[in-house]
């Protein structure tokens, strides 16, 4: 069983739809990251969370530490939102290495 | 300022060749991470440096993989006698501080194809 699991693995939406991507993890963490990766491109950090909720533009990220669960929401989705969205958790301890989920491939159709 | 850069962006190697992948972190960043991302998968941790010290190399898949950061800035990931299973994108990330939940900034990656 992976330490970080995302759902769904693939998601197709119509432009304007509200999108939710879920992440569950099984290890103790100091923070959770939501990352965006475009095909052939590097990884961009969207959010880093240790509690509660953060909002940036049309993106909202929430985390429930007790339930070990986080969600990424995209409101009023747009084709330019099409990308792979990756959840990663930062282990507690000295290294601060990230453990990644396998990603959610989002395609937003016009 | 400049972000994390990696070179080359693409590398094709014949099986058995040695390769060296370079990472230039953001200036002043203490922590540097290497990750390996196979096709269709999320990245996986390879190794971690604090300045020039390699503090964690638990993710290196075999003794053919070697990483160094001799002056605490630029890092090189070397793969000896490459195998087809080494084909992946190799990502480098840097972080300003050692401890605490600080942001990691990722480079564009080096896509290695072993033929």
Interface residues (C-beta under 8 A of the other chain):
Chain A: X4 X30 X31 X33 X35 X41 X42 X43 X44 X45 X48 X50 X86 X88 X90 X94 X95 X96 X97 X98 X99 X100 X101 X102 X103
Chain B: X31 X33 X35 X40 X41 X42 X43 X44 X45 X48 X55 X56 X59 X91 X93 X95 X98 X99 X100 X101 X102 X103 X104 X105 X106 X107 X108 X109
